[in-house]
Amino acid sequence: MKHGADIYLVTRVHGLRTHVIPARDLKILAKAKSLRDVFDSLMKTEYATELSQLSSRDNDAATLEGIFQKKLVDRFFFLSRTAQGKMQDLLIKYSARFEVENIKRIVRAKHGGMTSEQLTLIPVPREHSLVNFAALVSAEDIDEVASLLRDTPYHVLLDKVESYKQSESTMVLEAALDSAYFSNVWELAGKVPDRKGVRDLVGEEIDLRNLLIAFSLKAREIPQRVIEETLIPLFYAIPKDTIHSLLQARLEDVPSVLTRRYSRLASEVANLLKSQSTLPFEWPFFRQLYSDASEAMRAYPFQAGYVLAYLLLCECETKNLVTIVMGKQLDLGEEEISKGLYEV
């Protein structure tokens, strides 16, 4: 970091890092006897102000999830407002991940026949979004969703609707959204000062998304040509040729195709597919991303990479808290809840 504004930003993030709930405290929350006990414990954290405004009837998991997600969004946009220059440009584009996630949720809802009442979106402030979510939620089907995105950065969805219909997998559409998102983020990642840590984290997330896309569609026996056309057209530590070899290999042979960095992940994913685990398919991919973000905080303590690593750990905290409160509401045991937590 060379500029005063960038040094100030990293210094602020070092202070903000202390507000992220430590892993040991999350484990304690997983052991809580009830959702009410979790609520009481969170009153001692940064969530206290929002939680204190709830009535006793609003202490359900869905309401708490909304609070966690709003705090996450606030954390991201606070830093995008605090930053200046190229770093601010990057953080604004990086924060578009919430907009992308909401479109994905809408696509999945239309695919699965969910009603608008069943759909929960991340609370993205209108000034930070280029998309009319109300119109997308009210859309009749995925064709209309894609049509409504025609004049937005996500117009690429229009080109993938036929592939989606042929494959019957929303992953084709989600990958198109990822391509639009990461293309913008990757371009800006190369323009910030001390860019190595930033490129490492963004590049790894691109690699992990491509692996997720490849595994997901390969498991559904989608033709290799379609999978390769669906991938994000950016590659970092995993060359395009390696992905090509992965798609040709048997599932059990995939770990040997990948480098050591991702071979263990590939083994876990293969086992996950065989065991029909209750864990979400994307869980091991996010676990590696968040674990490496934690390592990045130690590797780049005074560089721009520290800022992105902090935001990823905030995202990790939100997902862990949602897992805990949903588990408590469903009366799941400590062991079952803990299995779904990301440890960083």
N, C-alpha and C positions, 0 to 999 in steps of 0.2 A: 504494500500500500504506500503510495507516494504522496497523495494529496491529503490536506488537513481534513477535508470532509470525509474521506474514506477511513482515516485513522479514527475519527470521532465515531463513525458508524460501528466499527469493530469494537471500540471501547464500550459503546452502549450495549452491544450484543453480549459482551462479557458480563455485564450487569444483569441483563435480561435472562441469561442462562441460569442464574441462580433461582429463578422462579419456576423452572421446569421441574416437575415432580420426580424425585429420584426413583430408581427401579425398586429399591428396598421398600419405599412407601407404597408403591403400586402393589407389591406383593402383600403388604399388610391390608390394603383395601380388598384384595381378592379373598382374604381370609375373613372379612367382616361377616357378621351373622345375617345381616339384612341390608336391603337397599337404603333404609333409613340410617343405618350405621355408616354406610358409605357417604351419604349426604352430610352427616354430622362431621365426618373427618375432613371432607372437602371444604367445610366452612373455615378451615385453618389455612386455606390455600388462596391463590390468586382468583379463584372462582367465587369467593365469599360474597362479593357485592351482588352479583347476579343471583346467586342462590338465595340470598336473604330476602329477595323480592318475591319469591315464590310462596304461594299458599300451601298448606299441608296437602291439599288435594292435587297439587301440581308436581308432587315429588315422584313422578313416574319416569321410567327410563327414556322414553321418547322426548320428554321435556328437557331432561338433563342432557341428552345428546345434542339438542339444539343449542344449549348453552355452551357445551364444549366446542361445538363447531363454530359458533360465533366468536368465541375467544380465539380460536385458531385463525380465523379470517382477520380479526383485529390485529393479531400479532404480525401477520404477513404485511398488511397494508400500513401498519405503523412504520415498519422499516422502509417500505417503498416511499413513504412520505419523508422519512428522515434522510434517506440517501440523496445523493446528488450525482449529476453527470451520467456516465455510462453505467455506473452501479445502480442508479435509480431506474434507468431504462431496463436493465436486466431484471430487477426485482418486480417491476410492473408486469413484464411478460411472464416471469416465473409464477406470479400470483394468479395468472390465468388458469392455473391447474384446477381451481375451484369451479370456474366456468365450464371447463372441459368435463370435470367430474359430474356436474349437474346435467349436462347434455347426455352423458353416458347413462345416467340414472333414468332419464326420460326415454332414451332409446330402449333400455332394458324393460322399462315399464310397458312401453307400447308392444314390444315383442312378447312379453309375458301376459298381456291382457289385463294389467293392473289398472285400477281406477285412479283418478287424480287424488282422491282422498287417501289412498294407500301410499302415495308417493311422497317422500321426504327429500327436500333439496337443501343444500348448504346455503345459509343466508348470506348471499353475496350482495353488497350494497349496489344499488342501481348505477351509481356513478362509476363503478368499477367493472361494469359488464357491457358488452356489445350485443347481448342477446336478449330477446324478449321471452323470458322463461314462461310467463303466463300463457303466451300464444303457443309455445311448444307443448306445454302441459295439456292444453285444450285441443291439440292437433288430433285428427282422426286416427292417423297411423304413421308409420315410419316414413312413407313417401311424403306426407305433408310436413313432417319434421324436417326432412332434408330440404324440401322446397322453401321452408321458412328461413333456412340458414343460407340461402342462395347469395345474399349480399353481405355475408359476414366472413371472417377468416376461416370458417368451418364449412365453406361451400364444397369442399372436397367430398363431403358426405354424398352429394348428388351422384358422383361418379362410382360410388361403391354400393348403391342400393341393389343393383342387379346381382352383384356378387353375394351380397347378404342374403338375398332371396334364394339363390342357388345353394349356398352353404348352410342356410338356416342357423347361422351363428352371428350374434351381435358383435363378436370379437372383430369381425371384418370392419364394422363401422367404428368401433372403439379405436382400432389401430389407425384409421384414417384421421380421427380426432387427435390422436397422439402425434401423428406425423405433422399436422398443422401446428400443434403446440411446440413440439421439440425443435422444429425447424427454426422458429423464432427465437427460442431460448438459446439454442446452440450457436446461432449467429452472434448473439450478444455476449455469450460466454467467452468468446474469443476477443472481446474488445475491452474488458475490464482490466484494471491494473492487477498484477499478481494473479494471473488467470489460471495457473495450474490447478489449484485446489477446486476452483469452480468447474473447470473442464473435466476434472476427474469425477466429480459428483454427478454432473449433468450427463457426461459420457457413460458413466456406469448405469444411470437410470435408463438411458436409451438402450444399452445392452440388455438390461434386465427386462425391459418391456418387449424387446424383440424376442428374447428367449420365452417369455410368457406367451406371446402371440404364436410362436412356432410350436411350443409344446401343446398349447390349447387346441390349435387347429389340427396338429398331427394326431392328437388323441381322438379327434372326431373323424379321422381318416379323410380330411379335406385334401384334394390333389396338391402335389408339391408346387405346381405352377401357381396356383391360387394363393398358397401360403407365401411364396416369395414375392408375389405382387402386393400382398397385404402388409408386409414388413415395413417398419419405419425406414426410409431410405438413407439412414445415417448409421455409421458403424464406428465404434471406438476401440475397445479392447478385443472385440470379437469380429474378425474380418467377415465379409459377405460370403467368402468361399467356405468358411467354417460353418456358417448357418446352412449353406447348401449341403455340406456333408452331414450335418446333424439331421436334416430332413430325410436324407437317404438311409440313415442308420436305423437299426432296430432300437426300440425304446431303451432296452437294457444296455445297449452299446453306446448310447449318447455320452455318458460321462467320459469315456476314453477319447471322444472327439474334441471335447473342450479342454481349455487350459486349466491348470490347477485352480485358478481364481474362481472358476465356475463349475468345476467337475463335481464337487461335493453337493452343490445346489442341484445339479442335474440328477444326481443319485437320489436325493431327497424327493424331487418331483416325480421321478419314475416310481419310487416306492409309494408316494402319495396316490398316484393314479391306480396302482395295483391294489392298495389296501382299502380304497374307497373311504378314506378318512373323512371325518366331519369338518376338518379344517378347510377354510376357503382355499381354492386352488392357488390364488395369488399370494397366500400367506408366506411361503418360504422366500419368494422374490422380494417382498417388502422387508422381511426380516434381514436379509443380506444388505439391502439398501440402508436401513436404519442402523445396523451394526457398523457398516463402513462409514456412515455419517458421524457416528460417535468417535471412530478412529480419526476421522478428518479433523475433528475439533482439537485433537491432540497434535496432529501433524501440521496444521495451519493456524496456530493460535492468533496470529497477527495479520492474517491475509483475508481476502474476500471469501475464500472457501469456508472460513469459519462462520460466516453469515448464513450461507446456504445450509451448512451442516446444522446450525441451530434451528433453522426453520423446519428441516426434516425431522429433527427430534421433537419439535412441537407437534408436528403431524403425527408422529409415533405416539406421543402422549395422548392425543385426542382419540386415536384408534384404541389404545389400551383402556382408556376410561370408558369408552362406549362398550367395549367387550365386558368390562366389569359390571356396569350397571345393567346391561341387558342380561348378563348371566344371573345376577341377583334377582332380577324381576322374574326370570324363568325358574328360579330356585335350583340353579345348577350348583354343584359342589365346588369347593376350592380347587381341586385338582383339574376339573373340567374347565373352569375359567382360566386357570393359570396356563394351561396348554395353548390357549389362544392369544396369550400376551407376547408382545415383542420385547425381548430382554436386550437392553443396550447399556 
